[in-house]
Amino acid sequence: MPIIHLEDVSKLYGFGDATTVALDEVNLSVERGEFVAIMGPSGSGKSTLMNVIGLLDRPSHGKYILDTRHVSRLHSSQRAKVRRDKVGFIFQSFNLLPRMTVLENVAVPLSYKGLLQTRRLKKASSMLERVGLNEREYFYPKQLSGGQAQRVAIARALINDPQIIIADEPTGNLDSASSRLVMELLSDLHKAGNTILMVTHNPSLTRYASRVVFMHDGSIVADEQTELGEIPTTLKRSMYFMPRRTVEDDLKGVSTLMNTMPEDKPIVLKKPAKKPAKKRTYKARKSTTGGKK
């Protein structure tokens, strides 16, 4: 049975005429151990879908089964407990606590389980070693590079051994080298058997995923299995791989815009008429000698 199963899930915000449909009867099943990349334009419902799957929000309609358990209508305290035990979050902005050391940041989720401080710090230290940051345990977030901060966030997400890792634009604030390092770490977690859901706008990152889901206007419009290291066919045909615009493209765009204008007075482009040449007039010069020699 899938670890995640959504059936006709919708999420509405507002009331009456001000109602916004963020998710529109979404159906999605994710098997244990999959690496799913979720793509789509801004406002397509990607973040709302992640909030519902991560139990940060509750669907307005539909059924959500998480690891054989119906979680659609759990109370906030029940959702918090399931979320703590089964889901790890990695955010674009890291969300590290600035006044805590790296070690303390990673240990925070364990405090909600009631573990003693010694055990929490020991487990956090072991997790930091796993992501290659054991030498930065007593640094503060402001003393880290972007890539290091994101690896700390990954260590914190893994500290409770979650069954699902939700990564929302995990490389959005990183340079290319740090992005590659973070994605290799996520790839290793996937190979170790973790289920990963990743929201991204970067087509090249789909090479790490085993499946790519495309969203638009709150609905899933495409769902494609893909080989690791390959970019899905649907994505190759999408706007992400269109050639750069040229001057000719801009001129075509202007032409199209003019064709959509009202036809009351059709616009006709004419070459500017040449101005008529000025006629030269010649006047007889007056003799300076009075006309007599």
Helices and strands as residue ranges (DSSP letters): E 4-13, G 16-18, E 20-30, E 35-39, H 46-53, E 61-66, E 69-70, H 76-86, E 87-90, H 102-111, H 117-130, G 134-136, G 141-143, H 146-158, E 164-168, H 176-191, E 195-199, G 203-208, E 211-216, E 219-225, H 233-236, G 239-241, H 247-259
